[in-house]
């Protein structure tokens, strides 16, 4: 049986760990699919490349409101898709080649057989076994497919497969109302497809700030057919003719189905109990502040263990775990203090910190500053009627949370993330700097001032 000094299971953010600090060690990497993980292959990067393409198409369609008459002659889906994956697929291949040239690569799915001992079901049909002094689990997550779909026998797609289809659907039905559903509705709706969303909650993007939720749900209803507060009881039909039977008797017919009902950790594929690796009720591998699991010598990071399944969080955790592996006498803690998030739709969303409803639930004293894009000059330029910036501020000026909806929200929120991370008060942030006029950032300034001004 092979033995390694270090084994990294999963090559998304896990692939960031091994650098010159580990020169001279026998290192193995295990990957079940493509190198690069969810973000590179089926998540962050390809979806945002497609989201921007959809934004371009929507801009053309809306050009007449600015006095510019324009039209879209054709959507070349195969060219759009190939532009994305012709760039990304070689990166994964290069990552695999690099690791293979400098260590061992197991192409397959790994599971524990004992403490720091694993077997790999290889992609070529064989198996391999190894032990390691230290193991890092970075195996990510997988789409959740609810039973009415999974048991139906009807063809469906998830976020892992929908981006590589050969032809655009005429009508795409989406089960789910979270950020994955929202982004794909934007992509395919923007590229000219009819989109129907079915979500069991009463709104879309549940869990985000209530003002974001309200306005985004309203915006989605204007663009798509949206069934909220409805569940799918049965799925029938077949290839090219999918039928969703909802609990109120409604039948939704579409030629393709996308299941975007959430994701769950891949811990079940690891047989973690064989190694003494604990998981919680959500299936996440339990880790301490340093990234250590409950099993000696086993670490974990990213979507398999984090409460924040976001790529920038996984990257941060990989940096911390990498440092701790290289410097066992100088351990660093993972910092989940101010984790921002963005949803790349139209309208775009950027968020950090507590929501208004969380502030109320925690019994916090706070003030709300909310300013509309339509009330700043660049908002006029954009003809933006729905966008806003909302900040939540404690009596001492501490920023508790910030939420933006509208153009450039994912970029605009970063200044508020920085202020929260550095402990800068709302008053200080508003006063200490010039705000470019008439840039869109004036909406941040005015929201801050709205929150700190005296009644």
KALINGI-V467446 format. One record per pair of residues at least 4 apart in sequence whose ideal C-beta (glycine too) atoms are under 8 Angstrom apart, sorted by the first residue. I is the first residue (numbers start at 1). J is the second residue. If there is no record, write none. Layout:
BEGIN
i=I j=J
i=I j=J
END
This chain:
BEGIN
i=1 j=129
i=1 j=130
i=1 j=131
i=2 j=28
i=2 j=104
i=2 j=128
i=2 j=129
i=2 j=130
i=2 j=131
i=3 j=26
i=3 j=130
i=3 j=131
i=3 j=132
i=4 j=26
i=4 j=27
i=4 j=28
i=4 j=104
i=4 j=130
i=4 j=131
i=4 j=132
i=4 j=133
i=5 j=25
i=5 j=26
i=5 j=27
i=5 j=132
i=5 j=133
i=5 j=134
i=6 j=18
i=6 j=22
i=6 j=25
i=6 j=26
i=6 j=27
i=6 j=28
i=6 j=132
i=6 j=133
i=6 j=134
i=6 j=135
i=6 j=136
i=6 j=325
i=7 j=27
i=7 j=28
i=7 j=29
i=7 j=30
i=7 j=118
i=7 j=130
i=7 j=132
i=7 j=134
i=7 j=135
i=7 j=136
i=8 j=14
i=8 j=15
i=8 j=17
i=8 j=18
i=8 j=27
i=8 j=28
i=8 j=29
i=8 j=30
i=8 j=135
i=8 j=136
i=8 j=138
i=9 j=14
i=9 j=30
i=9 j=110
i=9 j=118
i=9 j=135
i=9 j=136
i=9 j=137
i=9 j=138
i=9 j=139
i=9 j=270
i=10 j=14
i=10 j=30
i=10 j=31
i=10 j=32
i=10 j=37
i=10 j=136
i=10 j=137
i=10 j=138
i=10 j=139
i=10 j=140
i=10 j=302
i=10 j=304
i=11 j=15
i=11 j=29
i=11 j=31
i=11 j=35
i=11 j=36
i=11 j=37
i=11 j=95
i=11 j=96
i=11 j=99
i=11 j=138
i=12 j=36
i=12 j=37
i=12 j=38
i=12 j=39
i=12 j=40
i=12 j=138
i=12 j=140
i=12 j=302
i=12 j=311
i=12 j=314
i=13 j=37
i=13 j=39
i=13 j=138
i=13 j=301
i=13 j=302
i=13 j=311
i=13 j=314
i=13 j=315
i=13 j=317
i=13 j=318
i=14 j=29
i=14 j=37
i=14 j=136
i=14 j=138
i=14 j=301
i=14 j=302
i=14 j=318
i=15 j=29
i=15 j=35
i=15 j=36
i=15 j=37
i=15 j=95
i=15 j=99
i=16 j=315
i=16 j=318
i=16 j=319
i=16 j=322
i=17 j=22
i=17 j=136
i=17 j=318
i=17 j=321
i=17 j=322
i=17 j=325
i=18 j=22
i=18 j=27
i=18 j=29
i=18 j=99
i=18 j=103
i=18 j=322
i=19 j=322
i=21 j=322
i=21 j=326
i=22 j=27
i=22 j=325
i=22 j=326
i=26 j=103
i=26 j=104
i=27 j=102
i=27 j=103
i=27 j=104
i=28 j=103
i=28 j=104
i=28 j=105
i=28 j=106
i=28 j=130
i=28 j=132
i=29 j=99
i=29 j=103
i=29 j=104
i=29 j=105
i=29 j=106
i=30 j=105
i=30 j=106
i=30 j=108
i=30 j=110
i=30 j=118
i=30 j=120
i=31 j=35
i=31 j=96
i=31 j=105
i=31 j=106
i=31 j=107
i=32 j=108
i=32 j=109
i=32 j=110
i=32 j=123
i=32 j=139
i=32 j=269
i=33 j=41
i=34 j=40
i=34 j=41
i=34 j=89
i=34 j=92
i=35 j=40
i=35 j=92
i=35 j=93
i=35 j=95
i=35 j=96
i=35 j=99
i=36 j=40
i=36 j=41
i=36 j=88
i=36 j=91
i=36 j=92
i=36 j=95
i=37 j=41
i=37 j=43
i=37 j=138
i=37 j=140
i=37 j=302
i=38 j=42
i=38 j=43
i=38 j=44
i=38 j=140
i=38 j=141
i=38 j=303
i=38 j=311
i=39 j=43
i=39 j=44
i=39 j=45
i=39 j=311
i=39 j=314
i=40 j=44
i=40 j=45
i=40 j=46
i=40 j=88
i=40 j=91
i=40 j=92
i=41 j=46
i=41 j=88
i=41 j=92
i=42 j=46
i=42 j=159
i=42 j=160
i=42 j=161
i=42 j=163
i=43 j=47
i=43 j=159
i=43 j=311
i=44 j=48
i=44 j=311
i=45 j=49
i=45 j=88
i=46 j=50
i=46 j=84
i=46 j=85
i=46 j=88
i=46 j=163
i=47 j=51
i=47 j=159
i=47 j=163
i=47 j=183
i=47 j=184
i=47 j=187
i=47 j=344
i=48 j=52
i=48 j=344
i=49 j=53
i=49 j=83
i=49 j=84
i=50 j=54
i=50 j=80
i=50 j=84
i=50 j=163
i=50 j=187
i=51 j=55
i=51 j=183
i=51 j=186
i=51 j=187
i=51 j=190
i=51 j=344
i=51 j=345
i=52 j=56
i=52 j=344
i=53 j=57
i=53 j=80
i=53 j=187
i=53 j=190
i=53 j=191
i=54 j=58
i=54 j=186
i=54 j=187
i=54 j=188
i=54 j=189
i=54 j=190
i=54 j=191
i=54 j=346
i=55 j=59
i=55 j=190
i=55 j=346
i=56 j=60
i=57 j=61
i=57 j=72
i=57 j=75
i=57 j=190
i=57 j=191
i=57 j=192
i=58 j=62
i=58 j=190
i=58 j=346
i=59 j=63
i=60 j=70
i=60 j=71
i=60 j=72
i=61 j=72
i=62 j=66
i=63 j=68
i=63 j=69
i=63 j=70
i=64 j=68
i=64 j=69
i=64 j=70
i=65 j=383
i=66 j=383
i=72 j=192
i=75 j=80
i=75 j=168
i=75 j=191
i=75 j=192
i=76 j=80
i=77 j=81
i=77 j=167
i=77 j=168
i=77 j=191
i=78 j=82
i=78 j=166
i=79 j=83
i=80 j=84
i=80 j=191
i=81 j=85
i=81 j=163
i=81 j=164
i=81 j=165
i=82 j=86
i=83 j=87
i=84 j=88
i=84 j=163
i=85 j=89
i=85 j=163
i=85 j=164
i=86 j=90
i=87 j=91
i=88 j=92
i=89 j=93
i=90 j=94
i=91 j=95
i=92 j=96
i=93 j=97
i=94 j=98
i=95 j=99
i=96 j=100
i=96 j=105
i=96 j=107
i=97 j=101
i=98 j=102
i=99 j=103
i=99 j=105
i=100 j=104
i=100 j=105
i=106 j=110
i=106 j=120
i=106 j=122
i=106 j=128
i=106 j=130
i=107 j=122
i=107 j=123
i=107 j=124
i=108 j=120
i=108 j=121
i=108 j=122
i=108 j=123
i=108 j=127
i=108 j=128
i=109 j=120
i=109 j=121
i=109 j=269
i=110 j=118
i=110 j=119
i=110 j=120
i=110 j=139
i=110 j=270
i=111 j=118
i=111 j=119
i=111 j=121
i=111 j=269
i=111 j=270
i=111 j=271
i=111 j=274
i=112 j=117
i=112 j=118
i=112 j=270
i=112 j=271
i=112 j=272
i=112 j=273
i=112 j=274
i=112 j=275
i=112 j=277
i=113 j=117
i=113 j=118
i=113 j=119
i=113 j=129
i=113 j=271
i=113 j=274
i=114 j=274
i=114 j=275
i=115 j=275
i=115 j=276
i=115 j=295
i=115 j=296
i=115 j=297
i=116 j=131
i=116 j=132
i=116 j=133
i=116 j=134
i=116 j=135
i=116 j=275
i=116 j=295
i=116 j=296
i=116 j=297
i=116 j=298
i=117 j=129
i=117 j=130
i=117 j=131
i=117 j=275
i=118 j=129
i=118 j=130
i=118 j=131
i=118 j=132
i=118 j=135
i=119 j=127
i=119 j=128
i=119 j=129
i=120 j=127
i=120 j=128
i=120 j=129
i=120 j=130
i=121 j=127
i=122 j=126
i=122 j=127
i=122 j=128
i=132 j=297
i=133 j=297
i=134 j=297
i=134 j=298
i=134 j=299
i=134 j=325
i=135 j=297
i=135 j=298
i=135 j=299
i=136 j=298
i=136 j=299
i=136 j=300
i=136 j=301
i=136 j=321
i=136 j=325
i=137 j=270
i=137 j=277
i=137 j=285
i=137 j=293
i=137 j=298
i=137 j=299
i=137 j=300
i=137 j=301
i=137 j=304
i=137 j=305
i=138 j=300
i=138 j=301
i=138 j=302
i=138 j=304
i=138 j=314
i=138 j=318
i=139 j=266
i=139 j=267
i=139 j=269
i=139 j=270
i=139 j=302
i=139 j=304
i=140 j=265
i=140 j=266
i=140 j=302
i=140 j=303
i=140 j=304
i=141 j=263
i=141 j=264
i=141 j=265
i=141 j=266
i=141 j=303
i=141 j=304
i=141 j=309
i=142 j=160
i=142 j=263
i=142 j=264
i=142 j=266
i=143 j=158
i=143 j=159
i=143 j=160
i=143 j=259
i=143 j=260
i=143 j=261
i=143 j=262
i=143 j=263
i=144 j=259
i=144 j=261
i=144 j=262
i=144 j=263
i=144 j=264
i=145 j=149
i=145 j=150
i=145 j=156
i=145 j=158
i=145 j=259
i=145 j=261
i=146 j=150
i=146 j=175
i=146 j=232
i=146 j=259
i=146 j=261
i=147 j=151
i=148 j=152
i=148 j=232
i=148 j=233
i=148 j=234
i=148 j=235
i=149 j=154
i=149 j=156
i=149 j=175
i=149 j=232
i=149 j=235
i=149 j=257
i=149 j=259
i=152 j=234
i=152 j=235
i=152 j=236
i=154 j=235
i=154 j=236
i=154 j=237
i=154 j=238
i=154 j=242
i=154 j=257
i=155 j=238
i=155 j=239
i=155 j=242
i=155 j=257
i=156 j=235
i=156 j=242
i=156 j=257
i=156 j=258
i=156 j=259
i=157 j=161
i=157 j=162
i=157 j=165
i=157 j=256
i=157 j=257
i=157 j=258
i=157 j=259
i=158 j=162
i=158 j=258
i=158 j=259
i=158 j=260
i=159 j=163
i=159 j=180
i=159 j=184
i=159 j=258
i=159 j=260
i=161 j=165
i=162 j=184
i=162 j=256
i=162 j=258
i=165 j=169
i=165 j=256
i=168 j=188
i=168 j=191
i=168 j=192
i=168 j=193
i=169 j=188
i=169 j=193
i=169 j=254
i=169 j=255
i=169 j=256
i=170 j=193
i=170 j=194
i=170 j=255
i=171 j=193
i=171 j=194
i=171 j=195
i=171 j=196
i=171 j=253
i=171 j=254
i=171 j=255
i=171 j=256
i=172 j=184
i=172 j=185
i=172 j=188
i=172 j=193
i=172 j=194
i=172 j=195
i=172 j=196
i=172 j=254
i=172 j=255
i=172 j=256
i=172 j=257
i=172 j=258
i=173 j=195
i=173 j=196
i=173 j=198
i=173 j=242
i=173 j=244
i=173 j=252
i=173 j=254
i=173 j=256
i=173 j=257
i=173 j=258
i=174 j=181
i=174 j=184
i=174 j=185
i=174 j=195
i=174 j=196
i=174 j=197
i=174 j=198
i=174 j=257
i=174 j=258
i=174 j=260
i=175 j=181
i=175 j=198
i=175 j=199
i=175 j=232
i=175 j=244
i=175 j=257
i=175 j=258
i=175 j=259
i=175 j=260
i=175 j=261
i=176 j=180
i=176 j=181
i=176 j=197
i=176 j=198
i=176 j=199
i=176 j=259
i=176 j=260
i=176 j=261
i=176 j=262
i=177 j=181
i=177 j=182
i=177 j=197
i=177 j=199
i=177 j=200
i=177 j=201
i=177 j=203
i=177 j=204
i=177 j=205
i=177 j=206
i=177 j=228
i=178 j=182
i=178 j=204
i=178 j=205
i=178 j=206
i=178 j=260
i=178 j=261
i=178 j=262
i=179 j=183
i=179 j=205
i=179 j=341
i=179 j=343
i=180 j=184
i=180 j=260
i=180 j=262
i=180 j=263
i=181 j=185
i=181 j=197
i=181 j=199
i=181 j=204
i=181 j=258
i=181 j=260
i=182 j=186
i=182 j=204
i=182 j=205
i=182 j=216
i=182 j=220
i=182 j=343
i=182 j=345
i=183 j=187
i=183 j=343
i=183 j=344
i=183 j=345
i=184 j=188
i=184 j=258
i=184 j=260
i=185 j=189
i=185 j=195
i=185 j=197
i=185 j=220
i=185 j=223
i=185 j=224
i=185 j=345
i=186 j=190
i=186 j=344
i=186 j=345
i=186 j=346
i=187 j=191
i=188 j=193
i=188 j=195
i=189 j=193
i=189 j=194
i=189 j=195
i=189 j=223
i=189 j=224
i=190 j=346
i=194 j=225
i=194 j=254
i=195 j=223
i=195 j=224
i=195 j=225
i=196 j=224
i=196 j=225
i=196 j=226
i=196 j=227
i=196 j=252
i=196 j=254
i=197 j=204
i=197 j=220
i=197 j=224
i=197 j=225
i=197 j=226
i=197 j=227
i=198 j=227
i=198 j=230
i=198 j=231
i=198 j=232
i=198 j=244
i=198 j=246
i=198 j=252
i=199 j=203
i=199 j=204
i=199 j=226
i=199 j=227
i=199 j=228
i=199 j=229
i=199 j=230
i=200 j=229
i=200 j=230
i=200 j=231
i=201 j=206
i=201 j=228
i=201 j=229
i=202 j=228
i=202 j=229
i=203 j=213
i=203 j=214
i=203 j=217
i=203 j=228
i=204 j=213
i=204 j=216
i=204 j=217
i=204 j=220
i=204 j=226
i=204 j=228
i=205 j=212
i=205 j=213
i=205 j=216
i=205 j=217
i=205 j=343
i=205 j=349
i=206 j=213
i=207 j=355
i=208 j=212
i=208 j=213
i=208 j=216
i=208 j=349
i=208 j=351
i=208 j=355
i=208 j=403
i=209 j=213
i=209 j=351
i=209 j=355
i=209 j=356
i=209 j=357
i=209 j=390
i=209 j=401
i=209 j=403
i=210 j=214
i=210 j=355
i=210 j=356
i=210 j=357
i=211 j=215
i=211 j=356
i=211 j=370
i=211 j=388
i=211 j=390
i=211 j=403
i=211 j=405
i=212 j=216
i=212 j=349
i=212 j=351
i=212 j=390
i=212 j=403
i=212 j=405
i=213 j=217
i=214 j=218
i=215 j=219
i=215 j=347
i=215 j=386
i=215 j=388
i=215 j=405
i=216 j=220
i=216 j=345
i=216 j=347
i=216 j=349
i=216 j=405
i=217 j=221
i=217 j=226
i=217 j=228
i=218 j=222
i=218 j=386
i=219 j=223
i=219 j=346
i=219 j=347
i=219 j=386
i=220 j=224
i=220 j=226
i=221 j=226
i=223 j=346
i=225 j=252
i=227 j=246
i=227 j=250
i=227 j=252
i=230 j=246
i=230 j=247
i=230 j=248
i=230 j=250
i=231 j=246
i=231 j=247
i=232 j=244
i=232 j=245
i=232 j=246
i=232 j=247
i=233 j=245
i=233 j=246
i=233 j=247
i=234 j=244
i=234 j=245
i=235 j=242
i=235 j=243
i=235 j=244
i=235 j=245
i=235 j=257
i=236 j=243
i=236 j=245
i=237 j=241
i=237 j=242
i=237 j=243
i=237 j=253
i=238 j=242
i=240 j=255
i=241 j=253
i=241 j=255
i=242 j=253
i=242 j=254
i=242 j=255
i=242 j=256
i=242 j=257
i=243 j=251
i=243 j=252
i=243 j=253
i=244 j=251
i=244 j=252
i=244 j=253
i=244 j=254
i=244 j=257
i=245 j=250
i=245 j=251
i=246 j=250
i=246 j=251
i=246 j=252
i=263 j=303
i=263 j=309
i=264 j=282
i=264 j=283
i=265 j=279
i=265 j=282
i=265 j=283
i=265 j=284
i=265 j=285
i=265 j=303
i=265 j=304
i=265 j=305
i=266 j=270
i=266 j=303
i=266 j=304
i=267 j=272
i=267 j=279
i=267 j=283
i=267 j=284
i=267 j=285
i=267 j=304
i=268 j=283
i=270 j=277
i=270 j=285
i=270 j=304
i=271 j=275
i=272 j=277
i=272 j=278
i=272 j=279
i=272 j=285
i=273 j=277
i=275 j=295
i=275 j=298
i=276 j=294
i=276 j=295
i=276 j=296
i=277 j=285
i=277 j=286
i=277 j=293
i=277 j=294
i=277 j=295
i=277 j=298
i=277 j=300
i=278 j=285
i=278 j=286
i=278 j=293
i=278 j=294
i=279 j=283
i=279 j=284
i=279 j=285
i=279 j=286
i=280 j=284
i=280 j=286
i=284 j=304
i=284 j=305
i=284 j=306
i=284 j=307
i=285 j=293
i=285 j=300
i=285 j=304
i=285 j=305
i=286 j=293
i=286 j=294
i=286 j=305
i=287 j=291
i=287 j=292
i=287 j=293
i=287 j=299
i=287 j=300
i=287 j=301
i=287 j=305
i=288 j=292
i=289 j=333
i=289 j=334
i=290 j=320
i=290 j=321
i=290 j=324
i=290 j=331
i=290 j=332
i=290 j=333
i=290 j=334
i=291 j=299
i=291 j=300
i=291 j=301
i=291 j=317
i=291 j=320
i=291 j=321
i=291 j=324
i=291 j=334
i=292 j=298
i=292 j=299
i=292 j=324
i=293 j=298
i=293 j=299
i=293 j=300
i=293 j=305
i=299 j=321
i=299 j=324
i=299 j=325
i=300 j=304
i=300 j=305
i=301 j=305
i=301 j=306
i=301 j=314
i=301 j=317
i=301 j=318
i=301 j=320
i=301 j=321
i=302 j=306
i=302 j=309
i=302 j=313
i=302 j=314
i=302 j=317
i=302 j=318
i=303 j=309
i=303 j=314
i=305 j=317
i=306 j=313
i=306 j=314
i=306 j=317
i=306 j=336
i=307 j=336
i=308 j=313
i=308 j=336
i=308 j=339
i=309 j=313
i=309 j=314
i=310 j=314
i=310 j=339
i=310 j=341
i=311 j=315
i=312 j=316
i=312 j=339
i=312 j=340
i=313 j=317
i=313 j=336
i=313 j=339
i=314 j=318
i=315 j=319
i=316 j=320
i=316 j=334
i=316 j=335
i=317 j=321
i=317 j=334
i=318 j=322
i=319 j=323
i=320 j=324
i=320 j=332
i=320 j=333
i=320 j=334
i=321 j=325
i=322 j=326
i=323 j=327
i=323 j=330
i=323 j=332
i=324 j=328
i=324 j=331
i=324 j=332
i=327 j=331
i=337 j=421
i=338 j=352
i=338 j=353
i=338 j=417
i=338 j=420
i=338 j=421
i=339 j=352
i=340 j=350
i=340 j=351
i=340 j=352
i=340 j=413
i=340 j=414
i=340 j=417
i=341 j=350
i=341 j=351
i=341 j=352
i=342 j=348
i=342 j=349
i=342 j=350
i=342 j=351
i=342 j=409
i=342 j=410
i=342 j=413
i=343 j=348
i=343 j=349
i=344 j=348
i=344 j=410
i=345 j=349
i=347 j=386
i=347 j=387
i=347 j=405
i=347 j=406
i=347 j=407
i=347 j=409
i=348 j=405
i=348 j=406
i=348 j=407
i=348 j=408
i=348 j=409
i=348 j=410
i=349 j=403
i=349 j=404
i=349 j=405
i=349 j=409
i=349 j=410
i=350 j=403
i=350 j=404
i=350 j=409
i=350 j=410
i=350 j=411
i=350 j=412
i=350 j=413
i=350 j=414
i=351 j=355
i=351 j=401
i=351 j=402
i=351 j=403
i=351 j=404
i=351 j=413
i=352 j=401
i=352 j=402
i=352 j=403
i=352 j=413
i=352 j=416
i=352 j=417
i=352 j=420
i=353 j=392
i=353 j=399
i=353 j=400
i=353 j=401
i=353 j=402
i=353 j=420
i=354 j=358
i=354 j=359
i=354 j=362
i=354 j=364
i=354 j=392
i=354 j=400
i=354 j=401
i=355 j=359
i=355 j=392
i=355 j=401
i=355 j=403
i=356 j=360
i=356 j=366
i=356 j=368
i=356 j=390
i=356 j=392
i=356 j=401
i=357 j=361
i=358 j=362
i=358 j=401
i=359 j=364
i=359 j=366
i=359 j=392
i=359 j=400
i=359 j=401
i=360 j=364
i=364 j=394
i=364 j=400
i=365 j=394
i=365 j=395
i=366 j=392
i=366 j=393
i=366 j=394
i=366 j=395
i=366 j=400
i=367 j=392
i=367 j=393
i=367 j=395
i=367 j=451
i=367 j=452
i=368 j=390
i=368 j=391
i=368 j=392
i=368 j=393
i=368 j=450
i=368 j=451
i=369 j=390
i=369 j=391
i=369 j=393
i=369 j=426
i=369 j=446
i=369 j=447
i=369 j=448
i=369 j=449
i=369 j=450
i=369 j=451
i=369 j=452
i=370 j=388
i=370 j=389
i=370 j=390
i=370 j=391
i=370 j=447
i=370 j=450
i=371 j=375
i=371 j=376
i=371 j=388
i=371 j=389
i=371 j=443
i=371 j=446
i=371 j=447
i=371 j=450
i=372 j=376
i=372 j=379
i=372 j=387
i=372 j=388
i=372 j=443
i=373 j=378
i=373 j=379
i=373 j=382
i=373 j=384
i=373 j=385
i=373 j=386
i=373 j=387
i=373 j=388
i=373 j=389
i=373 j=406
i=373 j=407
i=373 j=440
i=373 j=443
i=374 j=379
i=374 j=380
i=374 j=384
i=374 j=385
i=374 j=387
i=375 j=379
i=375 j=443
i=375 j=446
i=376 j=380
i=376 j=438
i=376 j=440
i=376 j=442
i=376 j=443
i=376 j=446
i=377 j=381
i=377 j=437
i=377 j=438
i=377 j=442
i=378 j=382
i=378 j=438
i=378 j=439
i=378 j=440
i=378 j=442
i=379 j=384
i=379 j=387
i=379 j=440
i=379 j=443
i=381 j=438
i=382 j=387
i=382 j=407
i=382 j=440
i=384 j=406
i=384 j=407
i=386 j=405
i=386 j=406
i=387 j=404
i=387 j=405
i=387 j=406
i=387 j=407
i=387 j=409
i=387 j=443
i=388 j=404
i=388 j=405
i=388 j=406
i=388 j=443
i=388 j=447
i=389 j=402
i=389 j=403
i=389 j=404
i=389 j=412
i=389 j=443
i=389 j=444
i=389 j=446
i=389 j=447
i=390 j=402
i=390 j=403
i=390 j=404
i=390 j=447
i=391 j=399
i=391 j=401
i=391 j=402
i=391 j=416
i=391 j=426
i=391 j=447
i=391 j=448
i=391 j=451
i=392 j=399
i=392 j=400
i=392 j=401
i=392 j=402
i=392 j=451
i=393 j=397
i=393 j=398
i=393 j=399
i=393 j=400
i=393 j=426
i=393 j=448
i=393 j=451
i=393 j=452
i=394 j=398
i=394 j=399
i=394 j=400
i=396 j=425
i=397 j=425
i=397 j=426
i=397 j=427
i=397 j=428
i=397 j=452
i=398 j=423
i=398 j=425
i=398 j=426
i=399 j=416
i=399 j=419
i=399 j=420
i=399 j=424
i=399 j=425
i=399 j=426
i=399 j=429
i=402 j=413
i=402 j=416
i=402 j=417
i=402 j=420
i=403 j=413
i=404 j=409
i=404 j=412
i=404 j=413
i=404 j=443
i=405 j=409
i=407 j=440
i=408 j=412
i=408 j=440
i=409 j=413
i=412 j=416
i=412 j=440
i=412 j=441
i=412 j=443
i=412 j=444
i=413 j=417
i=414 j=418
i=415 j=419
i=415 j=429
i=415 j=441
i=415 j=444
i=416 j=420
i=416 j=429
i=416 j=444
i=417 j=421
i=418 j=422
i=418 j=424
i=419 j=424
i=419 j=426
i=419 j=429
i=420 j=424
i=424 j=428
i=424 j=429
i=424 j=432
i=425 j=429
i=426 j=430
i=426 j=448
i=426 j=451
i=426 j=452
i=427 j=431
i=427 j=448
i=427 j=452
i=428 j=432
i=429 j=433
i=429 j=448
i=430 j=445
i=430 j=448
i=430 j=449
i=430 j=452
i=435 j=439
i=435 j=441
i=435 j=442
i=435 j=444
i=435 j=445
i=436 j=441
i=436 j=442
i=437 j=442
i=438 j=442
i=441 j=445
i=442 j=446
i=443 j=447
i=444 j=448
i=445 j=449
i=446 j=450
i=447 j=451
i=448 j=452
i=449 j=453
END
